[in-house]
Amino acid sequence: MRATQTWRFSEHRGPVPRTLILDQPSQVYFPPDYTGEPTPQGTDLSHLLNIYRTINDTVQALDGALQVIVVEHADLADPLFRDHVVERWRYSNSQALVPPEWITEPIDDEDD
C-alpha cells in the first residue's frame, strides 16, 4: 500500500489499522540452506534496502499516522537500516523478544 493510499484512510478515519508488523522481509534474499552470517550482497542488498527505504519514506510522509514494527534476523550496516533499530535481541547479549523470566514451562528443543 502506498503512502498516499494509507494517508487517505487516515484523513477519512477509515477502519485501516495504523500499525504494520513485518516479520523478516529479508528472508527472501537468503537461500533455504543458508547457514552463515545473514548479510545479503550486491543486488539483493539493494533490493532489501529499497524495502527499508520505502518503509521509512512512508512513515515519514504520514508524519506519525503509521507505526511500522519490523522483526528481522539480518543486521545490516547501512544507516538506512541501522539508524532505526531499537533493540537487538541475541543470545550473546542475553536479551530476547520474550524475556526468559516470562517462560514458566521447560522448552523442549528436540524435534518431535
C-alpha positions in Angstrom: 0.0 0.0 0.0 1.5 3.3 -1.0 1.7 6.2 1.5 -1.0 8.2 -0.4 -3.5 5.4 0.0 -2.7 4.9 3.7 -3.0 8.7 4.2 -6.4 8.8 2.5 -7.6 6.2 5.0 -6.2 8.3 7.9 -7.8 11.5 6.7 -11.2 9.9 6.4 -10.9 7.9 9.6 -11.2 4.6 7.7 -11.1 1.3 9.5 -7.5 0.5 8.4 -5.1 -0.2 11.3 -2.2 2.3 11.7 0.3 -0.3 12.8 2.0 -2.7 10.4 4.2 -5.5 11.7 6.6 -7.2 9.2 8.4 -10.4 10.0 11.8 -10.8 8.3 11.4 -9.1 5.0 15.0 -10.1 4.2 14.2 -13.8 4.3 13.5 -14.0 0.6 17.1 -12.9 -0.1 18.6 -16.0 1.7 18.7 -19.5 0.1 16.9 -22.2 2.1 20.2 -23.9 3.0 21.9 -20.7 4.2 23.8 -21.2 7.4 26.3 -18.3 7.5 26.1 -14.8 9.0 23.0 -13.0 7.5 24.5 -10.4 5.1 22.9 -10.0 1.6 25.2 -8.7 -1.0 25.0 -6.9 -4.4 21.6 -6.5 -6.0 20.0 -8.5 -3.1 21.2 -5.9 -0.7 20.0 -3.1 -2.9 16.5 -4.6 -3.1 16.4 -5.1 0.6 17.5 -1.6 1.3 14.8 -0.4 -1.1 12.2 -2.2 1.1 13.5 -0.3 4.1 13.7 3.0 2.2 10.0 2.6 1.2 9.0 1.8 4.8 11.0 4.9 6.0 9.6 7.2 3.3 6.0 6.1 4.0 6.3 6.5 7.8 7.9 10.0 7.3 5.2 11.0 4.7 2.4 10.0 7.2 4.0 12.1 10.0 3.2 9.8 12.9 -0.1 8.3 11.4 1.6 4.9 10.9 3.8 2.8 13.0 5.8 0.0 11.4 7.5 -2.7 13.5 9.9 -5.0 11.7 11.3 -8.2 13.3 14.4 -9.0 11.4 17.2 -11.5 11.6 19.5 -9.6 9.2 21.6 -6.9 10.8 22.6 -4.5 8.0 25.4 -2.0 8.4 23.6 0.7 6.2 22.4 3.7 8.2 19.0 3.4 6.4 18.6 0.2 8.5 20.9 0.7 11.5 19.6 4.1 12.5 16.1 2.7 13.0 17.0 -0.4 15.1 15.5 -0.1 18.6 16.5 -3.4 20.1 18.9 -6.2 19.1 17.8 -9.5 20.7 20.6 -12.0 20.7 21.6 -15.0 22.8 25.0 -13.4 23.0 23.7 -10.3 24.9 21.1 -12.3 27.0 18.2 -10.3 25.6 15.1 -11.7 23.9 11.8 -10.6 22.4 10.2 -12.8 25.2 12.3 -12.4 28.4 13.4 -15.7 29.9 11.6 -15.0 33.2 8.3 -15.0 31.4 8.7 -18.6 30.3 7.3 -20.8 33.0 7.4 -24.2 31.3 10.5 -26.1 30.1 11.4 -25.7 26.5 11.8 -28.9 24.5 14.4 -28.2 21.8 14.1 -31.7 20.3 12.1 -32.1 17.1 9.0 -34.3 17.5 
